[in-house]
Amino acid sequence: MDKIKVIIADDSDFVRDGMRIILSVDEEFEVIGCASNGREAIEFAKDNAPDIFLMDIQMPEMDGIEATKYIVENNLGKVLILTTFDDDELVQQALSNGAKGYLIKNHTPEHLKQMIKSVYNGTGVMEENILENLTKNSEVKSSSFNEEGYTAREMDIIKAVADGLSNKEIANKLFISEGTVKNYITSILAKENLSHRTALAVYYLTGKKQGE
């Protein structure tokens, strides 16, 4: 099994070293580089082909939001945003620039590793409390989500994604195969012109697509 290659970008030595140690002792991961800002992460990635960037949002020279945009546009890897700031606007910016997930830094080592693996395997991730915050300004949950054109089964899938369920959990809940769930999600994302399931969850919960 190939190791998941990770670049850690954070302007805190403590955070970088802590994450590097956590991942380096696990044989499933390989930390191929650390950076103190987005620009350093990008330069390092050009020669080292990472799978995942662990990217802080607020950094000097180039922040994580700007770096994410460049990384995604140039196919340098997948980005998992890490931040101590529970800020809805930053969540929106990170996702609209193509981040595959967004996590507050008060995570356990196992939670961090699980989220990295989820992003690596193509599943967008977001802390539940962040999704909840995104709905606070919506009077009625999903009131602006247009359900026209969707079958009852497709809406079951969309609601399950918004609830944070994995493909396996959705399959068990709806008594269908994981492959069928994946096909449904791929079709729904294409129909809404969304890049990943986290963006679909945000759209369902808030009625807004990223970038609007």
NUTORRO-725487 format. One record per residue (C-alpha): x, y, z; residue in one letter; chain. Coordinates in Angstrom, 3 decimals. Example, Ala and Ser with C-alpha at 12.3 -4.5 7.8 and 13.67 -1.06 7.14 Angstrom:
BEGIN
12.300  -4.500  7.800  A  A
13.670  -1.060  7.140  S  A
END
This chain:
BEGIN
0.000  0.000  0.000  M  A
1.381  3.374  -1.002  D  A
1.803  5.921  1.764  K  A
-0.240  9.108  1.661  I  A
2.249  11.906  0.944  K  A
1.571  15.030  2.980  V  A
2.858  18.614  3.020  I  A
2.159  20.574  6.204  I  A
1.846  24.356  5.832  A  A
1.484  26.375  9.040  D  A
3.322  29.418  10.366  D  A
3.529  27.859  13.842  S  A
6.577  25.680  14.465  D  A
4.667  23.965  17.257  F  A
1.749  23.018  15.017  V  A
3.963  21.866  12.151  R  A
6.188  19.734  14.359  D  A
3.224  18.275  16.212  G  A
1.444  17.194  13.044  M  A
4.675  15.901  11.517  R  A
5.325  13.706  14.561  I  A
1.729  12.434  14.632  I  A
1.843  11.413  10.976  L  A
5.442  10.197  10.837  S  A
4.855  7.454  13.402  V  A
2.023  6.022  11.290  D  A
3.116  3.813  8.411  E  A
0.165  4.947  6.296  E  A
1.571  8.471  5.956  F  A
4.744  10.149  4.739  E  A
5.382  13.811  5.541  V  A
7.407  14.936  2.543  I  A
7.751  18.555  3.594  G  A
6.805  21.380  5.946  C  A
6.261  25.039  5.065  A  A
5.660  28.229  7.029  S  A
3.421  29.815  4.370  N  A
1.478  29.004  1.232  G  A
4.206  30.081  -1.146  R  A
6.736  27.707  0.407  E  A
4.215  24.866  0.230  A  A
3.600  25.482  -3.461  I  A
7.297  25.654  -4.317  E  A
7.968  22.435  -2.456  F  A
5.026  20.685  -4.123  A  A
6.270  21.475  -7.622  K  A
9.154  19.039  -7.146  D  A
7.634  16.481  -4.775  N  A
4.081  15.540  -5.888  A  A
2.147  15.455  -2.596  P  A
-1.251  13.831  -2.219  D  A
-2.548  16.085  0.552  I  A
-1.770  19.575  1.832  F  A
-2.575  20.325  5.463  L  A
-3.039  24.055  5.042  M  A
-3.429  26.723  7.707  D  A
-5.628  29.644  6.626  I  A
-3.853  32.631  8.144  Q  A
-0.153  32.741  7.217  M  A
2.293  35.481  6.117  P  A
3.321  36.125  2.476  E  A
0.626  33.828  1.036  M  A
-2.308  32.634  3.127  D  A
-3.984  29.255  2.858  G  A
-6.951  30.507  0.856  I  A
-4.789  32.006  -1.903  E  A
-2.471  28.986  -1.860  A  A
-5.426  26.624  -2.157  T  A
-6.629  28.404  -5.280  K  A
-3.222  28.001  -6.940  Y  A
-2.839  24.376  -5.829  I  A
-6.243  23.367  -7.171  V  A
-5.893  25.267  -10.443  E  A
-2.522  23.617  -11.091  N  A
-3.480  20.125  -9.868  N  A
-0.726  19.979  -7.267  L  A
-2.756  17.961  -4.756  G  A
-5.818  18.014  -2.499  K  A
-6.127  20.583  0.277  V  A
-7.407  20.041  3.800  L  A
-7.729  23.399  5.538  I  A
-6.742  23.594  9.219  L  A
-7.542  26.620  11.328  T  A
-8.217  27.833  14.848  T  A
-10.696  30.340  13.446  F  A
-14.347  29.331  13.239  D  A
-15.182  31.904  10.570  D  A
-17.990  31.326  8.089  D  A
-16.506  33.670  5.497  E  A
-13.178  31.815  5.543  L  A
-15.015  28.517  5.168  V  A
-16.785  29.839  2.092  Q  A
-13.567  31.175  0.567  Q  A
-11.619  27.985  1.203  A  A
-14.315  25.789  -0.325  L  A
-14.883  28.082  -3.292  S  A
-11.161  27.878  -4.022  N  A
-11.362  24.096  -4.082  G  A
-10.440  22.913  -0.580  A  A
-11.731  19.392  0.003  K  A
-12.261  19.833  3.702  G  A
-12.062  22.184  6.629  Y  A
-11.150  21.273  10.208  L  A
-10.725  23.220  13.422  I  A
-7.330  22.471  14.990  K  A
-8.715  21.025  18.230  N  A
-8.691  17.531  16.758  H  A
-7.309  14.286  18.125  T  A
-4.479  12.564  16.227  P  A
-6.793  9.775  15.100  E  A
-9.411  12.240  13.898  H  A
-6.808  14.133  11.902  L  A
-5.553  10.947  10.262  K  A
-9.069  9.794  9.437  Q  A
-9.898  13.124  7.805  M  A
-6.716  13.012  5.723  I  A
-7.605  9.520  4.540  K  A
-11.152  10.617  3.702  S  A
-9.891  13.483  1.548  V  A
-7.285  11.220  -0.063  Y  A
-10.047  8.756  -0.969  N  A
-12.186  11.470  -2.531  G  A
-14.538  12.372  0.318  T  A
-14.870  16.021  1.299  G  A
-14.894  16.597  5.055  V  A
-16.029  19.374  7.354  M  A
-16.492  19.705  11.088  E  A
-20.149  19.278  12.031  E  A
-20.213  22.526  14.029  N  A
-19.022  24.471  10.987  I  A
-21.860  23.127  8.876  L  A
-24.241  24.094  11.652  E  A
-22.847  27.634  11.732  N  A
-23.389  27.972  7.997  L  A
-27.103  27.376  8.517  T  A
-27.604  29.930  11.314  K  A
-28.552  32.700  8.914  N  A
-31.000  30.494  7.029  S  A
-34.568  30.831  8.329  E  A
-35.536  27.394  7.102  V  A
-33.014  24.653  6.472  K  A
-32.505  24.102  2.735  S  A
-35.339  26.561  1.982  S  A
-33.447  27.844  -1.064  S  A
-32.355  24.437  -2.323  F  A
-34.142  23.624  -5.550  N  A
-35.432  20.049  -5.335  E  A
-37.008  20.113  -8.784  E  A
-35.500  17.569  -11.107  G  A
-34.500  15.207  -8.332  Y  A
-36.055  11.837  -7.535  T  A
-36.974  10.885  -3.979  A  A
-33.922  8.603  -3.840  R  A
-31.615  11.379  -5.015  E  A
-32.976  13.652  -2.302  M  A
-32.362  10.892  0.250  D  A
-28.736  10.831  -0.909  I  A
-28.391  14.632  -0.758  I  A
-29.864  14.821  2.752  K  A
-27.564  12.020  3.934  A  A
-24.517  13.814  2.520  V  A
-25.610  16.983  4.313  A  A
-25.882  14.964  7.529  D  A
-22.217  14.040  7.132  G  A
-22.699  10.350  6.381  L  A
-20.028  8.434  4.498  S  A
-20.823  6.424  1.357  N  A
-20.800  3.243  3.436  K  A
-23.180  4.719  6.007  E  A
-25.512  5.991  3.273  I  A
-25.454  2.566  1.603  A  A
-26.384  0.849  4.865  N  A
-29.130  3.371  5.597  K  A
-30.727  3.130  2.143  L  A
-30.003  -0.576  1.550  F  A
-28.045  0.005  -1.648  I  A
-24.423  -0.624  -2.614  S  A
-21.588  1.820  -1.998  E  A
-20.992  1.884  -5.744  G  A
-24.565  2.980  -6.332  T  A
-24.195  5.730  -3.726  V  A
-21.010  6.936  -5.419  K  A
-22.739  6.997  -8.809  N  A
-25.647  8.998  -7.405  Y  A
-23.323  11.542  -5.815  I  A
-21.238  11.890  -8.967  T  A
-24.404  12.526  -10.989  S  A
-25.755  15.062  -8.482  I  A
-22.469  16.972  -8.339  L  A
-22.367  17.146  -12.126  A  A
-25.985  18.343  -12.266  K  A
-25.253  21.175  -9.819  E  A
-21.774  21.889  -11.244  N  A
-20.193  21.287  -7.829  L  A
-16.716  19.860  -7.322  S  A
-17.179  17.813  -4.150  H  A
-19.694  16.548  -1.598  R  A
-18.861  19.159  1.024  T  A
-19.971  21.883  -1.397  A  A
-23.177  19.899  -1.967  L  A
-23.805  19.757  1.788  A  A
-23.278  23.500  2.105  V  A
-25.618  24.144  -0.844  Y  A
-28.341  21.967  0.654  Y  A
-27.983  23.507  4.113  L  A
-27.727  27.142  3.062  T  A
-29.258  27.319  -0.400  G  A
-26.043  28.902  -1.663  K  A
-23.374  27.534  -3.950  K  A
-19.750  28.439  -3.346  Q  A
-18.757  31.642  -5.109  G  A
-22.288  33.064  -5.223  E  A
END
